[in-house]
């Protein structure tokens, strides 16, 4: 009890932030849980009632086209392909930028650029670039590489690939910045000692660089996975709301469509809770497995 | 001494009182209802917005102390945002948009019936197509009529627009040009956005189809849909007068760059084409020789509705603002600048409206068009049409299968919406 008295000033300062948290996190979350058990939709938006786990049953059994499992699989592919390339590209570029090279500042600025442009602009620009006849990607493919043009936005697989390519371009700067920060915090003596021992570039990477950037990269990767899993903008805008034929949806864009296009609030809330638990279970097990919260040194 | 006082208060009570204090601070920051402030949410494009802002400025100059705020939101964002805000008892006083938003807003009970707020004489001054009644009540008064598709053509490339499907194919072939012989067309006869089913409606109606019956049940599995889809496929694959792939932005850019002789687009786009330096002509959409029917686009008014949460004490001001924005002189000003069709009947005798070539042809198209249904089911129908329509253009489905699938999906989506 005495400790509580000692922390009285902490309470004072925490109270407003706590209130904001209640307002913007706890209350909407609990409200979402409540409506996920309700029949709230277009016809019952003011007079909704609790109907039990009906919406959850629908999430898993409704014959939507495509159904939950297909979209879930696509979401997993979307997330892992994106995060894989974000990390690989990000770390690779960070390693390059960590060398003593001329004009480092300019390269760094240029590489961070994708991050600085509003996502809406990025998505619509890439959508234009993927156009069959006038898009720059097909022009490069056909005119300079003499390859056949790809129908990027018309075929489901290519359209999904187009979304992934856009998001990879958009996402690697974050990982690069994080990795660069981590690299700069590695004591130089470790590399000097390794040099004395005659370690090769690969050995230094494997035994010094990767283990020492891991504590920073794992939380960043976890965040990256959660963000990418829940990244609505790029999929929605590049594929123009799931085109062609609702084949480029990931779970969040599907929720968005159910809630705001078809006014199925109860169903969308239930699907959101399912997404929440998928991410919660994943994050907890990933953090535990990778021992991300343990100290590096 | 100080320490003693703090010790006497339980930490929980202290924490609670701090929370309460914070709540009071937050609440005091919130905006109280200001009866001299009117908020309008709209989805007007830039050139429309400029005119609206100027008109609002004029109103505020005439009425010192009144503040009107016009906030732009993209159509979908406006719709979902307004639903959320109005259900929570908030939101703008006036909401502006096409008439198809009336259906869901009425079902959710978030807009006010307006028939008792205005005199019969004043309401009678409007073209009946411009005032939207739904389930026995008036829910929207429009300042613009149309929102309709027409055939827009580049006068530099084409002097006489085609009137029938046969003429379209002939003209299209002549105007689709591969000037450097690389197998790619540098100029197309016709373009439009063929990812959105809204742009398919004229073809569907030209072949005798329609989206729903009187009761709001979908009627998509009909020969009109199949023939309409076949016709578009032929334009692309057989006659090769339209690009392989085009969404709104691509079609728009091709026309603005002079790389397309004709475009099917709505009245909202005309001012932009003029600004881009294209000398445009407007022609009604084609007649399909096989059926003898004109391609009929959906026609809908665009106008204002009143939020159900507008309180009695503010109603008078909101009505006054609405009347000002709908006044004939303001509608005429908009029509002159944007070539949109006003809703105030007396304006149809104005020399500008009577003699302007664009407006004359626009009027013909409006008369031939079909009113856009305002029922919420239309949303499910769009959503059911889109995948199959795109699948046909992607070569994955036959038009017959697409029509069947559209119907099944529309029925299911309507059932889901209404469950």
Interface residues (C-beta under 8 A of the other chain):
Chain A: X1 X4 X5 X7 X8 X11 X12 X15 X16 X18 X19 X39 X41 X42 X43 X45 X46 X65 X124 X127 X128 X131 X132 X133 X134 X151 X153 X154 X155 X240 X243 X244 X245 X246 X247 X259 X260 X261 X262 X263 X264 X267
Chain B: X6 X7 X11 X14 X15 X18 X19 X21 X22 X23 X25 X26 X76 X79 X80 X83 X87 X104 X107 X108 X109 X184 X195 X243 X244 X245 X247 X249 X250 X253 X254 X376 X379 X380 X383 X386 X387 X388 X390 X391 X393 X394 X396 X409 X413 X416 X417 X418 X419
